Amino acid sequence: MKQNDFNLQHLISSINQLKVDTKPIWGTMNCAQMLKHCNRQAKLYCNEYKTSYMSLILANTIGKLHLFYIKHIIKYDINKYRKNSKSLKFLNTSNINNIDFEAERSLLIERLKFVNNYKKAHITNPMHGTVKNNTFKKNIFAHVKYHLNQFNALTTE
């Protein structure tokens, strides 16, 4: 089994551990809000939202610094990433109510399958600019793992 497939199954198993009333260890999002947040981030990272010229400038400046931090400072270690850190306004879901928990869970699993099966060498997105395939997958998977850990749902690999 390929490493990415193993990680995908691990993420799916962990996501399936979640319940609508699972409480976070930290932060203000409830479980449905967290799933929606992860879906928005993945969709943004997959370049599925229209963005402005300004967001491309930010991706190639602040975004590159953020990517450097993730890759080279914390090295994708979700336990080293700061808790309750600010997010892009668009990704903030803590003020959204009546989110369909099951629909968001299903969407996230399908999105992760898409990411896992992504074959192109690069992707350009409004968060970090152009990134290699492996970086693309690692960033999305690490973000989801971080939030699964927030809800104490990250099962052991």
C-alpha positions in Angstrom: 0.0 0.0 0.0 1.3 3.4 -0.9 2.0 5.9 1.9 -0.6 8.3 0.7 -3.3 5.6 0.6 -2.4 4.6 4.1 -2.7 8.2 5.3 -6.0 8.5 3.4 -7.4 5.5 5.2 -6.2 6.8 8.5 -7.8 10.1 7.9 -11.1 8.6 6.8 -11.1 6.3 9.9 -10.4 9.3 12.1 -13.1 11.4 10.5 -15.6 8.5 10.9 -14.9 8.6 14.7 -16.4 12.1 14.9 -19.9 12.6 16.2 -22.0 15.7 15.8 -21.5 16.4 19.6 -17.8 15.7 19.7 -16.3 18.5 21.8 -13.0 20.2 21.0 -10.0 20.1 23.3 -9.4 23.8 22.3 -10.9 26.4 20.2 -14.4 27.7 19.5 -15.6 25.6 16.5 -18.0 22.8 17.1 -17.5 19.6 15.1 -19.7 20.5 12.1 -18.0 23.9 11.9 -14.6 22.2 11.9 -15.6 19.9 9.1 -16.9 22.8 7.1 -13.7 24.7 7.8 -11.6 21.8 6.6 -13.7 21.5 3.4 -13.3 25.2 2.7 -9.6 25.1 3.2 -9.2 22.0 0.9 -11.5 23.5 -1.7 -9.4 26.8 -1.6 -6.2 24.8 -1.8 -7.6 22.9 -4.8 -8.1 26.3 -6.4 -11.8 26.0 -6.7 -12.7 29.5 -5.6 -12.4 32.6 -7.8 -9.6 34.8 -6.4 -8.3 38.2 -7.1 -5.0 39.4 -8.4 -4.3 40.6 -4.8 -4.7 37.1 -3.4 -2.1 35.8 -5.9 0.3 38.5 -4.7 -0.3 37.5 -1.1 0.1 33.8 -1.9 3.5 34.5 -3.4 4.6 36.6 -0.4 3.0 35.9 3.0 1.8 32.5 1.7 5.3 31.4 0.8 6.5 32.4 4.3 3.7 30.4 5.8 4.6 27.4 3.6 8.3 27.7 4.7 7.2 27.7 8.3 5.0 24.6 7.8 7.6 22.7 5.8 10.9 23.7 7.4 10.2 25.0 10.9 7.5 22.7 12.2 8.0 20.1 9.5 4.3 19.2 9.3 4.3 18.3 13.0 0.7 19.1 14.0 1.6 19.3 17.6 4.0 22.2 16.9 1.4 24.3 15.1 0.0 27.1 17.3 -3.5 26.4 18.7 -6.2 29.0 18.1 -4.1 30.6 15.4 -5.9 33.1 13.1 -7.3 31.9 9.9 -8.3 33.6 6.7 -11.6 35.3 7.2 -13.2 33.1 4.5 -12.2 30.0 6.4 -13.7 31.1 9.7 -16.8 29.0 10.3 -17.3 29.5 14.0 -20.2 31.9 13.4 -22.1 29.5 11.0 -25.0 27.5 12.6 -27.2 24.7 11.2 -24.4 23.0 9.3 -25.2 19.5 8.0 -22.7 17.4 9.9 -23.1 14.3 7.8 -23.0 16.2 4.5 -19.8 18.0 5.6 -18.2 14.7 6.7 -19.0 13.1 3.3 -17.7 16.1 1.4 -14.5 16.1 3.3 -13.9 12.4 2.7 -14.6 12.8 -1.0 -12.3 15.9 -1.1 -9.5 13.9 0.5 -9.9 11.1 -2.0 -9.6 13.6 -4.8 -6.5 15.1 -3.2 -5.0 11.6 -2.7 -5.6 10.7 -6.4 -4.3 14.0 -7.8 -1.7 13.2 -10.4 -0.5 16.5 -11.8 3.1 17.5 -10.9 2.0 20.9 -9.5 -1.0 22.9 -8.5 -1.4 26.7 -8.2 -3.6 27.9 -5.4 -4.4 31.2 -3.7 -2.8 30.2 -0.4 0.8 29.2 -1.3 1.0 29.8 -5.0 2.4 27.0 -7.1 3.3 23.9 -5.0 4.5 20.4 -5.9 2.0 17.5 -5.8 3.5 16.0 -2.6 3.4 19.4 -0.9 -0.2 19.9 -2.0 -1.2 16.5 -0.4 0.8 17.0 2.7 -0.6 20.5 3.4 -4.2 19.3 3.1 -3.7 16.1 5.0 -1.8 17.9 7.8 -4.5 20.6 8.1 -7.2 17.9 8.5 -5.0 16.0 11.0 -4.5 19.1 13.0 -8.2 19.6 13.4 -8.9 15.9 14.0 -6.4 16.2 16.8 -8.3 19.3 18.1 -11.3 17.1 18.5 -9.3 14.1 19.9 -10.4 12.0 17.0 -7.0 11.3 15.4 -6.6 7.6 15.6 -3.2 6.0 15.8 -1.6 5.0 12.5 
